[in-house]
Amino acid sequence: MKTQYYTASSLDGFIADEENSLSWLLQFGELEDSSYSGFISSVGAIAMGSTTYEWILTHQINEQAQHQQRWVYEQPTWVFTTRVLPTVEGADIRFVKGDVRSVHQEMIEVVGNKNIWLMGGGDLVGQFHDHGLLDEVIVQIASVTLGSGASLLPRKIVTPPLKLLSAKVYGNAFAELHYEVSRSR
Ligand SMILES: NC(=O)c1ccc[n+]([C@@H]2O[C@H](COP(=O)([O-])OP(=O)(O)OC[C@H]3O[C@@H](n4cnc5c(N)ncnc54)[C@H](OP(=O)(O)O)[C@@H]3O)[C@@H](O)[C@H]2O)c1
């Protein structure tokens, strides 16, 4: 069981622009032969922050959504928020707040030998890292810069550095970097 941060980023380290838009990413469409199908088949639980959840509601779930679809995640999903947010019919969504350690324990109890996907945002992933609960970072770096926005991982991770496990090229726009987070400090 691993706790993995799997996401896409701009070259300058942002996962969304200042308006929480992903149009810079969506312009590339569905990637052929991406790592996603292999990755998601090993995911047993998902965690995300409320901005990410509300992005999904606005862009995929709500009646006014441009690309309306059903909730696509079959795994139980923990959404971190201090507010009361709408749920999605038919989805296993659990709203939580506060210390990530107790939530991580709840997630471990359901995943079996599968992995935990930290979808983001970056600070929420940082909260897991602060408690030594982040095992891997897998990031698809798109060939764009945003200048500002939501940070990929707003933490200082210097010594020991992340260990690069692999670097793959997808088409002419993406490089996927797969890192292991060292536990020894
Ligand atoms: N590029 C990609 O592949 C990718 C992947 C994921 C997300 N994104 C995008 O990146 C952006 C990320 O937004 P973001 O940086 O604001 O991060 P976020 O983690 O999605 O949302 C942050 C919010 O979550 C809540 N939260 C975080 N930690 C909490 C805790 N411990 N307890 C209770 N609530 C907590 C707080 O909101 P409240 O308490 O006010 O609810 C906080 O303001 C979004 O636009 C998203 O769509 C992009």
PDBQT file of the ligand as one rigid body, heavy atoms in Angstrom, charges set to zero:
ROOT
HETATM    1  N1  LIG A 201      -3.506  19.606 -12.516  1.00  0.00    +0.000 N 
HETATM    2  C1  LIG A 201      -4.207  18.640 -11.971  1.00  0.00    +0.000 C 
HETATM    3  O1  LIG A 201      -4.152  17.481 -12.419  1.00  0.00    +0.000 OA
HETATM    4  C2  LIG A 201      -5.032  18.937 -10.761  1.00  0.00    +0.000 A 
HETATM    5  C3  LIG A 201      -5.281  17.933  -9.820  1.00  0.00    +0.000 A 
HETATM    6  C4  LIG A 201      -6.013  18.244  -8.687  1.00  0.00    +0.000 A 
HETATM    7  C5  LIG A 201      -6.499  19.537  -8.508  1.00  0.00    +0.000 A 
HETATM    8  N2  LIG A 201      -6.270  20.468  -9.455  1.00  0.00    +0.000 N 
HETATM    9  C6  LIG A 201      -6.776  21.843  -9.293  1.00  0.00    +0.000 C 
HETATM   10  O2  LIG A 201      -5.869  22.509  -8.444  1.00  0.00    +0.000 OA
HETATM   11  C7  LIG A 201      -6.573  23.439  -7.621  1.00  0.00    +0.000 C 
HETATM   12  C8  LIG A 201      -6.242  23.107  -6.193  1.00  0.00    +0.000 C 
HETATM   13  O3  LIG A 201      -6.858  24.011  -5.363  1.00  0.00    +0.000 OA
HETATM   14  P1  LIG A 201      -6.309  24.320  -3.878  1.00  0.00    +0.000 P 
HETATM   15  O4  LIG A 201      -4.862  24.593  -3.929  1.00  0.00    +0.000 OA
HETATM   16  O5  LIG A 201      -7.245  25.349  -3.307  1.00  0.00    +0.000 OA
HETATM   17  O6  LIG A 201      -6.448  22.956  -3.085  1.00  0.00    +0.000 OA
HETATM   18  P2  LIG A 201      -7.579  21.959  -2.565  1.00  0.00    +0.000 P 
HETATM   19  O7  LIG A 201      -6.816  21.035  -1.676  1.00  0.00    +0.000 OA
HETATM   20  O8  LIG A 201      -8.347  21.350  -3.677  1.00  0.00    +0.000 OA
HETATM   21  O9  LIG A 201      -8.590  22.843  -1.686  1.00  0.00    +0.000 OA
HETATM   22  C9  LIG A 201      -8.123  23.565  -0.579  1.00  0.00    +0.000 C 
HETATM   23  C10 LIG A 201      -9.269  23.691   0.420  1.00  0.00    +0.000 C 
HETATM   24  O10 LIG A 201      -9.568  22.413   1.014  1.00  0.00    +0.000 OA
HETATM   25  C11 LIG A 201      -9.971  22.603   2.366  1.00  0.00    +0.000 C 
HETATM   26  N3  LIG A 201      -8.991  21.932   3.226  1.00  0.00    +0.000 N 
HETATM   27  C12 LIG A 201      -7.677  21.653   2.978  1.00  0.00    +0.000 A 
HETATM   28  N4  LIG A 201      -7.109  20.999   4.015  1.00  0.00    +0.000 NA
HETATM   29  C13 LIG A 201      -8.082  20.850   4.939  1.00  0.00    +0.000 A 
HETATM   30  C14 LIG A 201      -8.130  20.226   6.220  1.00  0.00    +0.000 A 
HETATM   31  N5  LIG A 201      -7.058  19.622   6.767  1.00  0.00    +0.000 N 
HETATM   32  N6  LIG A 201      -9.310  20.259   6.896  1.00  0.00    +0.000 NA
HETATM   33  C15 LIG A 201     -10.423  20.848   6.356  1.00  0.00    +0.000 A 
HETATM   34  N7  LIG A 201     -10.429  21.435   5.153  1.00  0.00    +0.000 NA
HETATM   35  C16 LIG A 201      -9.283  21.449   4.456  1.00  0.00    +0.000 A 
HETATM   36  C17 LIG A 201      -9.988  24.118   2.610  1.00  0.00    +0.000 C 
HETATM   37  O11 LIG A 201     -11.242  24.654   2.166  1.00  0.00    +0.000 OA
HETATM   38  P3  LIG A 201     -12.624  24.875   2.993  1.00  0.00    +0.000 P 
HETATM   39  O12 LIG A 201     -12.394  24.459   4.416  1.00  0.00    +0.000 OA
HETATM   40  O13 LIG A 201     -12.922  26.300   2.831  1.00  0.00    +0.000 OA
HETATM   41  O14 LIG A 201     -13.615  23.998   2.264  1.00  0.00    +0.000 OA
HETATM   42  C18 LIG A 201      -8.952  24.594   1.606  1.00  0.00    +0.000 C 
HETATM   43  O15 LIG A 201      -9.083  25.942   1.258  1.00  0.00    +0.000 OA
HETATM   44  C19 LIG A 201      -8.048  23.275  -7.969  1.00  0.00    +0.000 C 
HETATM   45  O16 LIG A 201      -8.426  24.257  -8.897  1.00  0.00    +0.000 OA
HETATM   46  C20 LIG A 201      -8.131  21.924  -8.647  1.00  0.00    +0.000 C 
HETATM   47  O17 LIG A 201      -9.174  21.818  -9.582  1.00  0.00    +0.000 OA
HETATM   48  C21 LIG A 201      -5.523  20.196 -10.559  1.00  0.00    +0.000 A 
ENDROOT
TORSDOF 0
